[in-house]
Amino acid sequence: MIRRVRILAAAGLLLLLAACGGGGSDGEAGSNYVGASGGITVVKKVADRKEAPVIKGIGVDGKPLSSADFAGKTIVVNVWGSWCPPCRKEAPALQQVSEDYADKGVRFLGIDVRDNPAAAKAFERRFGVTYPSIDDYDQKTLLGFSDSLPAQGIPTTWIIDSKGRVAVRIFVDGLTAATLSGLIDDVQKSVP
């Protein structure tokens, strides 16, 4: 009986190690992550855009945070987790664009999911992320987008126009600063 328990325990351990060892679609060994492939959805007709949810909660820094504080601005909302290889890959581009557009009426807001505070803070330090993020461990904040363009996975990025409507959803593996900048420019031009 003891031998059988040991064999079952060893088999369970092998299965656990195999599950953690697979490479992701981005080629990073050990990530066990299937990358984003859904593309970019743009709601070109302003009249067809749905109202964005108010995103609020406690920030990774422990302070209350709300997208309502950015009313009248174009808002870029990025869903991320420190455990997500594509999130690490796109973090420098998001930070760069947040700096480039700070004086152009654009604000960035992160939604950190399924993370612990220490890992989230380490991620922000590592990638120099200076825009705020809400701690959304259980992903309840994401449900607010179900009436417009729901999240398809992590990372997902939305661009909300200055009238508070969801204009773009980005679900790609390898978001670049050039792509994001172009989409922001298009959204800003679309709203008189």
N, C-alpha and C positions, 0 to 999 in steps of 0.2 A: 504494500500500500504506500509506504514512504517513497519507494522508487517511482511509483506511478505519479505521485504528487510532484516529485522533482522533475520528471520528464514533462509533465504538463506545464510546470512553472518555466522550464527552459524553453519550451515551445512558445509560450506566451511572450517571454522576453525577446525571442528571435523575431516574432511578429511585430512587437513594438519597435525594435531597432530597425527593421525593414521599413516600417511606415515612416520613421523619422529620417531615413537615409536617402530617400528619393530626391532626384534633382528637380528643380522647377523648370518651367518653360523658358525662364530667362537664363538657364544654364548654371545657376548657382547651386553647387552641390550641397545637399543636406537641407535644402529649403522646403521640400515637399509642398511646393506652391504651384498652382496652375495659374498662369498669368492671364491678364485681361486680353480679350480679343474682340470685344463687342463694337468698338469703333467710336465714332463721334456723331452725336445726334444734335442737330441744330434746328431750332424752331424759328424759321426765317420770318414768318408773318407774326408781327407783334401781337395782333389780335388773337392768335392761337396759343399764345404763351399762358401758362397757368401760374397762379399766385404761388410764390415760394413760401415754405413754412418759416415761422420765426424759429431760429435755432438758438436755444438758450440752455445754459447749464453752468456747471462749475468748470473753470478752465484747468488745464494741466498745472497751471501755476497756483491753483487753489482759490482764485478770485472768480466772482460771478461774471458771466459773459453772455451777450445776446447779439444776434445779428441786427436787432432793432436799433442798436447803437450806430449802425452804418446806413440808416435810412437815407435814400437819395443818392447813394453811391452804387457803383457796379461792385458786386461781391463775388469773389472766387472762393468756393467752398471745396475743400479737399478732404476726402476720407482716407485715413491712413492708419497704420499700425507699425510699431517698431519691428515687429516680427515679419513684415511683408517685404520681400526682396524688391518688387517693382516700386514700392513706396520709397525705399532707400535710393533707388536709381533715379526717381523723378524729383526727389527733395531739392537738389541744387537748382534745378530749373524753376521750380515753384518759388524758391527763395529769391532767385535772381529777378523773376518777373514781378514779384511783390515789391522789390526795391525799385525796379524800373518804372512801375506804375503808381507808386505811392503819391506822386504829385499830379496824377491824372484822374483823380476821382475813383480809384479802385482800392478796395480793401480785401484782404485775404483772411479766411477763417478756416481753421482745421477742425476736423472731427476725428479724434483718436479713439479707435475701437479695439476691444478685446486686449487691452494693455494694462500693465500696472504702472503707477505713477513714476517709479524710478526709471523704468525702461523708456517711458515717454519722454521724460526730461533728458535722459542720456541721448536719445534720438535727436531732440531739438538742439542740444549742445553740439553733437557730432556734425550735424549738417548746417549749423548756424541759422536755424529757423527762428525768425524774430516775430512772425505774426502769431496771434493767439490761437489756441486750440482748445476745444471743449473735450473733456473726458467723457466718453460715451461707451463705457465698457460693454454694456448690454445692447448697444446699437438701437435703442429706442428713438433717438433723434433721426435716424435714417428713415423711419416710417413716415415722417412728415413729407417726404418726397414721393410717396406712393400715388398721390393724385396728379403728379406732373410727370416727371421723368425719374422713376425709381432707380435706386442704386442696383447695379448688376453684379457688383463684386467690389473688391478692395484692391487697388485704389479706384475710386470714382471721384471725378471733379465736376462740379457744376459752375456755370457762370450765370449769375442772377443780374438782370438788367437794373438800371437805376430806378425803375418803377416797381421793383420787387417781384418780377416775374422770372421764372426759370427759362432761360434762353438756350442753354447748351448743357449737354451731359457728355463728359469725356470718359471713356472706359477703354483705355489702350495701355499696352505694356510699352513704356518708353516715351512718355509725354515729354516733348522738348519745349524749351523756352520760346522758340520761333513759332511753333504751333499754337501754344497758349496765347502768346502776344497777338497773333493774327486773329484768333477767335475773340479775344477781348476787344480788339479794335473794331471788328465787325459788329459786335453787340453794342458798343458805344455809338457807332454810326447809325444803328437801327432805331435808336430812341431819340426823338426830337427834343 
